Amino acid sequence: MRTELFDFELPERCIALHPVSPRDAAKMLVVQPGEALRDGVVGDLASLLRPGDAMVFNDTRVIPAALEGERVRGDAKAHVAFNLTKRVDQNRWRAFARPAKRLQVGDRVHLGGTSEMCFAAALDATVSARGEAGEVELAFDLAGPDLDAGIAAQGQMPLPPYIALKRPPDETDRQSYQTIFAKQDGAVAAPTAGLHFTPELLAALQARGVSQHFVTLHVGAGTFLPVKAGDTSEHKMHAEWGEVSAETASALNAVRAHGGRIVAVGTTSLRLLESAAAEDGALHAFSGDTAIFITPGYRFRAVDVLMTNFHLPKSTLFMLVSAFSGLETMQAAYAHAIATGYRFYSYGDASLLMRQG
């Protein structure tokens, strides 16, 4: 499909730079294909779901993957910044570099602190490879838990570019850009639909008879990038690591067998569940990388309802929601959201989408 089909004009005023408080006070647009759009708030969620439904959350935890420092090449130094995107092994990470043109294979980079300070304050690496579109591979001097500690000490929360270019990260982002059920370290971007949940909302869902289940997908920065290819068939997704346990797969299969719906919280949960589903829709244990790319025409196997934020024009995520509820339906929903003041992107408002057909 032509990428331009998924383009739309988004005014700057619609981009949320900070979250609302409390989290479940965010607006939520309910989208049922073939029916009128309904405006609400995230706090209404329990009344919109049925007893016996199952919500699936991504329990990945965002690491402070935004790093700044110096490139050192002989006596020449230059400022560089990195957003870590995917761990390769115990001491190597792939990263988007800014500006990438300043880096060559073999360059040394010094990230924070000074070399005389303790390991947690100094983080040094060598550029071990260069990729496309500003991506490089960094081989750190530290490895394993020591590297994790160094990144935690020197890094900042990796806010998406549409926020980071307008304001620097601050200490509040360490809490705001993390779900309350974050558990498994490894994401370099938040599963943003999960940011709307509070303990009170989780309790209301439990009281409604909606079960809660957890999967893990370590979100990579590539998820949110716009598609630059002219046709979707030419776009290559970045792989992300995920896991669905056998226990979770079994529990969700039982929900479906008893007439309940599977409600994915976020496109990350949906993509992982669809990766773990067989042709007949049965879920199986899954552990490994997924690069599933969902566009209109895809036949959904596992997910019945999707809760998600509002996404970038020409992004793989807008393509996914268009596949889920229909392109014309989502074009109308986004036009309504823009006209009525919904807030877009990671810190923005939510939508509750019903599957077409």
Beta strands, then each sheet from edge to edge (+ up, - down):
strand 1: 27-31
strand 2: 38-41
strand 3: 54-58
strand 4: 60-62
strand 5: 66-73
strand 6: 76-87
strand 7: 92-98
strand 8: 108-111
strand 9: 123-130
strand 10: 135-140
strand 11: 184-187
strand 12: 211-217
strand 13: 240-244
strand 14: 262-265
strand 15: 286-290
strand 16: 305-309
strand 17: 350-354
sheet 1: 2+ 1- 17- 16+ 14+ 3+ 12+ 13- 15+
sheet 2: 4+ 11+
sheet 3: 5+ 6- 7+ 10- 9+ 8- 5+
end
